[in-house]
Amino acid sequence: MRSPPRARAHGEYLKSGFYQLALAADVPIGLGYIDYGRKQVGIDRYVRMTGNEEQDLQVLRDFYATIKPRRPGSAGGLKFRQRQP
């Protein structure tokens, strides 16, 4: 029997659907985490996206910089793929 495909695989970019939906619906994004270093799980805060992608992604980078992942070498970058014109 084949195992099911992995839901989340390592990637160089974030998928931007969550960002686009949050902007369109004008709702905040919950910053959830699993911190293996401190053995903690939770949603720390909710942030409202501004529409300025670089500024919004910096907020995410700053928050997740202190969170220790299970496999640090597999962590992807916090950036979106450039859109094609």
C-alpha positions in Angstrom: 0.0 0.0 0.0 1.3 3.4 -0.9 1.6 6.1 1.7 -0.4 9.3 1.2 1.5 12.3 -0.2 2.9 14.7 2.3 0.7 17.7 3.0 3.6 20.1 3.5 6.9 19.7 1.8 10.0 21.8 1.9 9.9 24.6 -0.6 11.9 27.7 -1.3 8.8 30.0 -1.3 5.6 30.4 0.8 2.3 29.8 -1.0 0.6 33.2 -1.0 -3.0 32.1 -0.9 -3.3 32.7 2.9 -2.0 36.3 2.3 -4.3 37.1 -0.6 -7.4 35.8 1.4 -6.5 37.7 4.5 -6.2 40.9 2.5 -9.4 40.3 0.5 -11.4 39.4 3.6 -9.7 42.1 5.7 -9.1 39.5 8.5 -6.0 39.0 10.7 -3.7 36.1 10.4 -3.0 34.0 13.5 0.7 33.3 14.0 0.8 29.7 15.1 3.9 27.7 16.0 5.4 24.5 17.3 8.6 25.4 19.1 10.7 22.2 19.6 13.4 24.1 21.6 10.9 25.2 24.3 8.5 22.3 23.8 5.6 24.8 23.2 2.7 24.9 20.8 0.3 27.8 20.3 -1.0 30.9 18.5 0.9 33.8 19.9 -0.8 36.7 18.2 -3.0 37.9 15.3 -1.6 40.4 12.8 -3.5 42.2 10.1 -1.7 42.4 6.7 -1.2 45.8 5.2 -0.8 44.9 1.5 2.9 45.8 1.5 4.3 42.3 0.9 7.8 43.0 2.0 6.8 44.7 5.2 4.2 42.0 6.0 6.7 39.2 5.4 9.2 41.0 7.6 6.7 40.8 10.5 6.4 37.0 9.9 10.2 36.6 9.6 10.7 38.5 12.9 8.2 36.4 14.7 9.4 33.0 13.5 13.1 33.9 13.9 12.8 32.9 17.6 10.9 29.6 17.0 13.0 26.4 16.8 11.7 24.0 14.1 11.9 20.2 14.4 14.3 20.0 11.4 16.1 23.4 11.1 17.8 22.4 7.8 14.4 21.8 6.1 12.9 25.2 7.0 11.9 27.1 3.9 12.3 30.8 3.3 9.7 33.3 4.2 9.2 34.9 0.8 6.7 34.7 -2.0 7.5 33.7 -5.6 7.6 36.6 -7.9 4.5 36.9 -10.0 4.7 36.7 -13.8 3.4 39.7 -15.7 
